[in-house]
Amino acid sequence: MRRGFPWLAFLAGILCLSFGTAKVDGDRVQFDGRGVPADVMPARELHPFGRWLLTDSQQVELIGSAVHFGFRFSGRECRVYARCADPGGHNYLQYELDGVYRQRIRIEGGKPMVIDAGAPGPHTVWVYKATEATTGPVFIERIEGRGLKALQRPDAPLIEFIGNSITCGALADPSGTPCGTGEYIDQHNAYYAYGPRVARALKANYFLSSVSGIGIYRTWNRDSPSMPQVYEKADLIVGSGRLWDFARYTPRVVSIALGTNDLSRGDGKTPRAPFDSVRFVDAYVGFVRLVKSKYPAARIALLSSPMVGGSDGALLQHCLASVKAAIDAAYPADRPVALFFFKPMVPKGCFFHPNVEDHAILAAELEPFFRGLLTE
C-alpha cells in the first residue's frame, strides 16, 4: 500500500529537512554522501553546567535536573552516546538545535541519540537532562559528528533553584506517556520547569538542586530525608559518600521553594504527625544558614507553593515570613531575604502538579521578581 502514495514519503522528507529530528539508533550514521568517518569528541572535553561529575572512566555523569552541555557540529547529523546506570532501565534527555527547543528523547539500551539537523551545518546543540537526580544519572560517553567543538555557557548572572518536584518539572509533561501510566520518570520535563524558563527569559545561567517529595524537615509521606540532609551530596541522596563541590559555582541568587511536602497529609498509610510550624521554621532557618555558608554573597529568595492554597497557603506564607525575619536579624549586614508568594493555581499536570503550560504561567509571575534581584 505504501507504493501507492509516494508523495507521503516526499512530504516526510521535506518535514525532516525543515525541522530536524532526533532518534535513538543503533546503526552507524554516514555524515556525508562519501561516508567520511565522523570525528569523535570524548565526554571529558565537554563543559557541562549543573550538578554533574566526571567518572573514573572519563564519562560525564549527568545528575541534576536540567544539567546541560553544548557543542557545535558542521554536518547534517551527529550522535550522542548516552547510557543509563541500569542497563535495563531508561531515562530522558532533551535538546535545543540552533536555539530552538526540539524534543525529549528516551535513552535506553545503549543506543546513540542521533540528531538530524536536516541540512548541513554549522549547527549548535544544547542537551539537557530531563529528569531529576534521584531517578538516576545519564552517562555521556562521547559524541560523533563533523567539526565538533564543545561550548561553554556564556558569562551571565547565576541562579540556583532549590526545591521539590515542582522545581524538578516532575509530572509536567504527559505528551509521551499519559498521566497514570508508565513510570514516575516518564512525565519529567526539567527544561520547561519554571526555573529554567525564568533564567532563559533573563539571559541568566542556572542549575537545579531539587528532589521530588522532599521538604525542609520531612518528605510528603515520611519523616526523612529532608533537603538539609541531601543538599551537600553531589547526587542529592541521603547517605551518599559523594560530596558536592560548592566552589564550582557562585550564584548571585539562590531560590528556595520548599514547604509543599512538609504540609502534606501523607499517603494515608504511614503514620504522620500534624504539621509543626515551629520545627518547620527552625529547620528552614538552619538550612538558609547552611546555604549562606556556601555562598556568603548570594541573595536568598524564598518562594511559596502554587500547589498549596487556603489555610495551608496562608500558614506557609506566615512561616516563610518568620524565616525571613530570623535570617535578616541574624545577618544585619547582608541584603534582606526576598519573599515571593505565588498566585492561587489549579495545576493541570499529573497528580495535581503544574504541567508545562502551568510552568509558563509561574515563570511569567516570577520573571519581574528575579529581574529585580539580579539587577540590584
Secondary structure, 3 states (H helix, E strand, C coil): CHHHCHHHHHHHHHHHHHHCEEEECCCCCCCCCCCCCCEEEEHHHCCCECCEEECCCCCEEECCCCCEEEEEECCCEEEEEEEECCCCCEEEEEEEECCEEEEEEEEECCCCEEEECCCCCCEEEEEEECCCHHHCCEEEEEEEECCCEEECCCCCCEEEEEECHHHHCCCCCCCCCCCCCCCHHHHCCHHHCHHHHHHHHCCCEEEEEECCCCCCCCCCCCCCCCHHHHCCECCCCCCCCCECCCCCCCCCEEEEECCCCCCCCCCCCCCCCCCCHHHHHHHHHHHHHHHHHHCCCCEEEEECCCCCCHHHHHHHHHHHHHHHHHHHHHCCCCCCCEEECCCCCCCCCHHHCCCHHHHHHHHHHHHHHHHHHHHC
